[in-house]
Amino acid sequence: MFSEILAVTLPTFFMAFVGYAWVLMKQEFPVNFVAKLVTLVGTPFLIFSTLAHSGLSVSALTTMMLASVMLAVASGLIAFLGLKSVGWDPKSFVTAFVIGNGGNLGLPVTLFAFGEEGLALGIAFFVVQSFLFFTVGNYLYAGTNIGAALKLPTPYAALAGITVVLLGWQMPIPVANTVNLAGSLVIPLMLITLGVSIARLRLVELWPSLLFAVARLIVMFVVAKLIIWGLDLDGIMAGVIILQACMPVAVFNFLFATLYKREADRVAGIVLVSSLMMIIVLPLLVAYVKAG
């Protein structure tokens, strides 16, 4: 079991540490350029190629998408009520509660934990979370422009990949190799960028950030288990849902909070604490889903 946990956590933490160390050595890292490259080029190709070659049924992929929607709705309602009860502005923190780092961290973890099948299921889950972040999340942070996600290529790449699965189409080898190569840059760059982002964040309030991160982790785990029970899922699908649900708060929340002046310092603390918690939490999660 230890070797299985290490097989998932070591490459994940190592690549994130590369990014962290890069900042400590005062080297330049163009986060905006890399983020655009990954979001607009690499991720669509990764999504399309992984789904197209997954061998999974459309039913399995759509079930994962449904689980992702259910998690977002349930956790969003819980977050809204909880934030209101403690006097925090829901518009500033609901999205941070609901949307985890299912891309930068979730996709590598599902790949290392469950192979290509796990990655495909993780992508199906992540596509929904990404779409919700750039629509509903963007609306909550900015108050406008709920259609921003329609300008991104990721939902269309997912639709194209599912269409290939549905039609049973085999890509010509030159096309497949090109798509695979373009998508292969994503996971290393995502992890390095995560490390860079963590190194640049600053913690302002420890205890509120820690309480938020712990409460969020507990809620996400419990809601994920209820969804798995409700949809009668097990095996890799159940494991991927738990892993993706329990990922730390997405770094994009800090970027949006800064852009729209939504308590950015407090959001930064939440992102930082929830990410650092993964040093302890991630091995436990991997052990749990592997044992299940």
N, C-alpha and C positions, 0 to 999 in steps of 0.2 A: 504493500500500500504506500509506503514512504516513497519508493521510486516512482510510482504513478503520480503522486502529489508533486514531487520534484520535477517531473517531466513537464508539468503544466506551469508551475510557478517560477522555476529557474529562468527559462527563456523570457517569460513575461517581465519579471523583475529586472533581469539583466538589461534588456533593451530600454526599459524605462530609466534605469540607472545611467545608461549611456547619455541619455538626454539631460538628466539631472547633473551629471558630472561635466557635461559640455558647458553648461551655464556657470558652474563653479569655477571652471578654468577660464571664464570670461571670453569664450569664443562666441562669434556671431551665429545666430540661428534665425533665419527669416520665417517666423511663425506664420505670418499672413500668407506668404507665398506657398509654404508647404501645406497649409490648411486648404488653400484654394486648389492646389495640385491634387491633393488627396480627395477633396470633396467633389470637384468637377471632372476629374479625369480618372484617377485610380479607383475610387470607390464604385462608380458605375460599372466599370469593367469587372471589378471583383464580384460585385453582386450578380451581374449577368452571367459570368463564366461559372461561378459556383453553383448558382441555381440551375443553369442549363446542363451542368455535368453531375448534378447531385444524385440523380437516379431516384429521387423522392417523388412521391405522388403529389398531385396538386392538392389533394385532401390534407396531406401532412403539412404542406406549406401554409395553406389557408388556416388550418387549425392553430399554427403558431402565431399567425397574424391576429386571429381572433383572441388568443390568450394575451397578446400584447395590448390589444385594445381594452380588454377586460381589466388588466392590471392598471392601465392608465386611468380608467374611469374610477375604479374602486379606490385606488390610492389617492387620486385627485380629490375625491369627496372627503376622504379621511383627513387629508392635508388641509383642505379648506376649513373644515370644522375645527381642527386642532389649532391652526394658526390664528383663527378668529378668537378662540378661547384664551390664547396667551397674548393677544394684542399685537401680533405681527401682521403686516400687510400681505394678504394672500397673493396679490398680483406680483409681489416681489419674490415670493418663496414657493408657491405651488409648483411651478415648473421645475425648480431645483429639487423638490421632493419627488416628483413623478418621473423625471427623465434622468436615467442613469447613464453612465459612460459605456453604453452598449457597443459603441464603435471602437474607440481607441483601446479599450481594455476587454470588452465583452467578446468581440470577434476573435482576438488571439486566444483568449481563455477557452472558448467553445471549440476552437480548432485543436488546441493542444490536449484538451480533455477528451474529445470525442471524434477527432479526425474530420475528414471532409463532410461527413453527414452532419456532425455537430455544427460545423461552420455554416452549412446551408440553412439549417434550422435557426441558428443564431442570426443569420442575415435576415431571414423572414421576420424575426422578432424585431430586429434593429430598424428595418425599413419603416415599420409602423411608428416606432418611437421617434425616428428622425423626422418623419412627415408631421407628426403631432407637435414636435418641438418648433418646427419652422412655420406652423400654422397657428395652432392654439397658443403655444408658448410665446411666439413672437407677438401675438395679439395681446397677451397678458402683460408682457414687458413694455410694449410700445403703445398699445391701445389702438393700433391700426394695422393695416396690411396683412390680413389673415391669409392671403393667397400667395405669400412669399415662397412657400415650398413648391408651388407649381412651376417655379422657374428653375428648380434644381433637377438634375438628370437622374437622381437616385430612384424616385418612384417609377420612372419610365424604364429604367434598367431592370428593376424588379419585375415589372409587367412583362417586359420582353423575355426575361429568363423563364418566368412561369409559362408564357406562351410556348416557348421551345419545349418545355417539359410536357405540356398538354398535347402538342402536335407530334412529339416523339422525334423531332428533327435532330439530325447529327450534323454539327458544323464541320465544314472542310478543315483538314488538319492545318493548313496555313492560317486560316481565320482563327481557329481555336488556339493555336500557339501565340498569335498576336494578342488576342484578348487575355489569355492567361498571363502573358508577360506584362501587359499594362496593369493588370490587377495585382500582380505579385509585389509591387512596390508599397502597397497600402499598409499592411500589418506592421512591418518594421518602422515605417515612418510614423504611423499612429502611436506606437509605443514610445518612440524617441520624443515625439512632440508632447506626449503626456508627461514625460519626465521633465522636459523643458518648462512646461506650464506650471508644474508643481514647484519647481525651483524658483520660479518668478513670483509665485503667490506669497502673500504675507498674512499672518494670522493676527487679527485684532482682538477678538473675544474668544477665549478658549472654551469656556463652559457652555455658553449658548450653542456654539458650533458643534461641540461634542454631543450635547443632548439631542440636537437636531439630527445629527448623523446616526446616532444609536437608535433613536426612535424610528427614523426612516428605514434603517436596516431591518428592524423587527417587523414593522408594518409590511414591508415588501416581501419578506420571507413568509409571513403568515398568509398574506393575500395570494402569493404564488402557490402555496400549498393548497389553499382552498380552490383555486382555479384548476390545478392539476386534479384534485378530487372531483370537482364538478364536471370536468371534461373527460374524466376517466382515462387519464394519461399515465404512462410509466416509461421506464427505460431512458433512452437518450432524450426524448422529447421533454420528459419531466425534468431531467438534469439541466438541459439548456434553459428552460424557463426559470428555474431557481437561480442559475448562474447569472443570467441576464437581468433578472429582477433585482438581484442583490449587488450589482455593480455600483461603484461610488457615484456621487453626483457629477454630471457631465460638466466638463470645463467650459463648454459653450455658455452655460448659465452665467458664469462670471463675465464673459465677453458681452453678453446681452445686458446684464445688470449695469455694467460700466457704460455701455453705449446709451442706455435709456435712463441712467441715473436712478437705479432701483436698489439702493443700499448695497452697493458693490463691495464694500469692505466686509460686510457680514457674509455676503454670498461667497466671497473669496475664502473666508475662514471655513465655511461649510464644505466647499470643494476640497480644500487642502486637508482638513481633518478626515473627511470621508475617504479620501484617496489614501492617506497614510494608514488608516485603519485596515486597509486591504493586506498589509504586511502580515497581520494576524488572521484576518477574516478569510482571505482567499484560500489558504491551505485547508482551513476547516471546511469551507464550502466544497472544495474539490474532494476532500475525503468523504463528505456527506453524500454527494451525488454519485461518487464511485461506489460507495458501499450500498447505495440504493439500487 
